[in-house]
């Protein structure tokens, strides 16, 4: 890879990454997108930015976001979502049910795969669907 800010990995390489590896990547991508959205939507203190970021990236919020996306996903995208959702995790954070955490992990795996493919336009499209109607 020549540019880590513009990845363009092939399907074979991405499919070789573990489910939780994709979720690890997607966790970072999703959080950066949320932070960008918050910074772009008004003047906030650092404390407000942090509080709102945590609220939007925690598992229950991500699980709710998945419900907005599912009807819009392609078969390939659904496959990456399912890979993450069906991962065997060893712990679930307080404040989330196992079902919410599974959906959040699926969302993160999907975002991780799309990032690694270099499909930033599609990431943006899906993220806009999630954030539509979200108060800033």
N, C-alpha and C positions, 0 to 999 in steps of 0.2 A: 504494500500500500504506500502510495506516495504522499497523500495528504490525509491526516487523521481528522481534519475538520470536514472533509468531503469523502467519506469512505465509499467504496464501490466494490464490495466483496461479491464473489459469485455465490450462487445458491449452494453449491457443494461445500464451500468453506463455511457458510453460515449454518448449514445443516449439521456440520461437525461440532458446532458449539453446543454445550449442554443447555438444557431448558433453563436452568437457573443462571447460566452464564448470559443467555439472551436477556433474562429478566434483570440481571445486574446492569447490563448496558442500558436497557430501557428505563430503569429507575433513574439513572442520571439524565438521560435525554428528556424524560417527562418532567423532572424537576427543573431543568434549565428552561423548558418551554413555559412552565408555570411561573417561574421567576421573571422571565421576559414579559409574559402577559401582565403580571402584576405591576412591573415597572412601567409598562406602556400605558397603564390605565389609572393614572393619577399620581399625585404627590403623596407619598406615605412615609412615615417614619420607618426606620430599620426594624423597630419592634413590631409595627403593623405588618410590614412585608414578611417578617419571619412567621408571625402568627397565621397570616393568611396562606403562606406557602405550606406550612404544616397541615392546615385544615384541608387544603386541596390535594396534597400528595398522600395523605394517610389512606390506608386500605379501604375503609368504608366509602370514601369519596371516589376512589378509583373504581370500586365495584359499581357504584352508581353510574360512573362515566361509561363503563362497559355497556350498560343497558342502552345508552344512547347510540353506541357504535355498532352493535351487533347487526342490525338490519342493513348496514352500509358496507360491511366487510366482504371482500372477495373470498373465494374458496381458499386461496393460498394464505390470505391474511387470517382467516378463521383457523387454519391449520397451525399457524404460529401461536395464535391466541390459545388454542386447545393444548398445545405443547406446554405452555407455561402454566395454564390452569391445572393441568393434571400432574404437575411436578410434585414430588414428595418433599415437603418442607418439614423441618424438625420442630419448629416453634411458630406460634401465631402471636403477633403482638397484642398487648392488652388493648381493648377498645375495638377489636375486630373479631368477627366470627371466622371459623375456618372457611366457610363458603365465600365470605368477603375477601379473605386473604388469597384464596385460590383465584378469584376473578381478577384481583389486583395484580397478581403474579402473571396471569395471562395477558393483561393489558401491557405490562412492562415487557414481557417477552415479545409481543407484537411490535411495540415501539422500538425495542432493541434490534429486531430483525430489519425493520424498515430503515432504521438509521444506517445499519451496516450495509444494506443494499444501496444506500445513497438516495433513497426515495423521500427526500425532504419535502417535496411538494405534496405527496400523499400524507406524510406526517402532519403537515400544516393543515391539510383539509380535515383530517380526523380530529386534530386538536381543536379546530374551530367548531366542529360539531359538539365536542365535549363542553367547550366554554360558552357556547351560545346560550344566552339567558343568565349567565352567571354574573351576579352583581360584583362590581369592582370596588 
